[in-house]
């Protein structure tokens, strides 16, 4: 274990390298929101864009001057001067200077092939381009981070020249020299070797950093290997997205360095917010985080196998590498036929604390669950329907309404008009009947609207409920159009989210079952919350 006072500086490049990912486009307001989120987490440096590449980045840097940041420093990004052009005549360098950021990230070629074949310059002129650009910004009072592009390829091809390029940046005053695996094809042993060689070549001198891409799924491993070899500056994107296969995922690297290796990456107390901030950043980018994402994902601490659930309940260290609370995540016990009584009892205890895995209700629920899943039901990811199942088994379920009849009709007009669906429903609530009809974009939308309209007189709080996701899974494809289908619905009232499931040979009826569970779950939770508040 390293000294806990020992730190690794973090630079997030979501707004620059991350923005180069497929399907990602940040507005100026998105960039401001992301900057605030990264600062809230305590990231040291935010590489916010290339002001010389597009008007949007230039506008952001103008607005960024009035943003108050508590932890982070902004960094503008750009390349070394153009060949044959003095630094004070290079418009790109001027635009970086005009961004007025405390830091400047300059990338330059350190692979001889890139210098001669891509830039079409001599090896000596390339060194001059690096040194003169770094010196230009240093003289202007900027802290210069030199990104040694394609370093590991260059080190493997011509180590002498690659190290000479690093020395040129160091001699010109760069405060940090970052070794880039630009093509993302390096392995950890090569990264470790190259990092040690770089430190030896410029020591004592600038801090050595690492910037890895994930083209062979090694980015996080390479970043950790570089730190083990002596690097003390790590670049990446918080959620891991970026060009091609993405960048080093800081939401994975930071917990690994802090919890497992003893390095301080964030200010004290910030690590427990990393799940929340990573999800916020993904939402700003309109990117869905992988459920299996280490540390952060919804499945990162999910336990399904009965043996695993039983082991966790006895000693969490038996099947968890860290306490999920350290990174602001939660443990989940998934409900399924392979879950066993321990996981089922653990979820049932949320309703009745007296239930253990040996309780008769746990045994009955296990048997019922296996029977239902054999018919195609699946409660993994539909915990609200499972909670209603538990209540029924405990005798603590009282239907709050009954659908006596319903009808759904879809019309498909000709002439390119949008298809329209109509639904009619009759409900019974405390002996009173209500009939309502509604039109929707599809049959499920129409049924949802009609059902909530019929219940509105009795339960006005349902106006706040909206469906946020709707999924259909064919259970037995061999049965073709007669196959049973499973419908999973996610709902929200703006404060809470919950998921329910329905199964039938009729997709509308399966949807109806999931809708009824969704509404009843909402109403039961509201009733219990009001009762607790009254007490």
Buried (B, 14 or more C-beta within 10 A) or exposed (E): EBEEEEBBBBBBBBBBBBBBBEEBEBEBEBBBBBBBBBBBBBBBBBBBBBBBBEEBBBBBBBEBEEEEBEBBBBBBBBBBBBBEEEBEEBEBBEBBBBBBBEBBBBBBBBBBBBBBEEBEBEBEBBBBBBBBBBBBBBEEEBBBBBBBBBBBBBBBBBBEBBBBBBBBBBBBBBBBBBBBBBBBEBBBEBBBBBBBBBBEBBEEBBBBBBBBBBBBEBBBBBBBBBBBBBBBBBBBBBBBBBBEBBBBBBBBBBBBBBBEBEBBBBEEEBBEBBBBBBBBBBEBBEBEBBEEBBBBBBBBBBBBBBEBBBBBBEEBEEBBEBEBEBBBBEBBBBBBBBBBBBBBBBBBBEBBEEBBBEBEBBBEBBEBBEEBBEEBBBBBBBBBBBBBBBBBBBEEBEEBBEBEEBEBEBEEEEEEEEEBBBBBBBBBBEEEEBEBBBEBEBBBBBBBBBBBBBBBEBBEEBEEBEBEEBEEBBBEEEEEEEBBBBBBBBBBBEEEEBBBBBBBBEBBBBBBBBBBBBBBBBBBBBEEEEEEEEE
